[in-house]
């Protein structure tokens, strides 16, 4: 299947403002792009690019004073298959984990493992290790949190989500990541496109989505506590320890996001944006 993806962001800045943007499809999916997701700036501005410490593709610009429109319009091939499910995947003992997974066992900006460890062990110690334990965590988070855009805020941590019981997809992911790390399972935060392919209407307005990956049996597997079911058409943009590592934009000065539109539609399928 082919998926039409893209975005439009309009910023208003009172003065020239440096920005870092993480909006490009992840390098692991670049070979699937049929029409590249080149970022277009209006008015045009110089763009430089680099790889961050997690391998994500980032762009640097200086937004001019006034309005700046950033957009992309791309097409990507997708298998059309749902997320992989591997119920027999085993948990890897900490002493046997690869070195590059260890950072994803540690606490981070939004995932306070030190403050959630007791709760995690009380809730999940009895669950079988491996895939079943990660799924038990997702089941709990999915049932514990109510999705609510109105009560969401960008500074909310996993502990605050656990106590407040409301949030958006990034909050579901942060709490599940924190619980996994508490149970000695490496977990990393993911952000990208996720449309409504294969889902019945009505369709909500599109946004960038958040999920996570857990390291089991030598592989990273996708888990999504917000939806808590395998989904079709998941397109990765960036990975990190939590949302602090992969914001779509980091701005170094005052600005207002005037418009934010995301699209991800199966070509030939029903529109979702």
JOCOR-V830771 format. One record per helix or strand. SS is the DSSP state (alpha for helix, beta for strand). FROM is the first residue (numbers start at 1). LEN is the number of residues. If there is no record, write none. Layout:
BEGIN
ss:SS from:FROM len:LEN
ss:SS from:FROM len:LEN
END
This chain:
BEGIN
ss:beta from:2 len:12
ss:beta from:17 len:5
ss:alpha from:27 len:6
ss:beta from:33 len:3
ss:beta from:40 len:3
ss:beta from:48 len:4
ss:beta from:57 len:7
ss:beta from:66 len:12
ss:alpha from:94 len:3
ss:alpha from:99 len:7
ss:beta from:108 len:1
ss:beta from:111 len:1
ss:alpha from:113 len:12
ss:alpha from:131 len:14
ss:beta from:146 len:2
ss:alpha from:149 len:3
ss:alpha from:158 len:7
ss:beta from:166 len:2
ss:alpha from:169 len:14
ss:beta from:187 len:8
ss:beta from:209 len:8
ss:beta from:219 len:5
ss:beta from:234 len:7
ss:alpha from:243 len:3
ss:beta from:249 len:4
ss:beta from:256 len:11
END
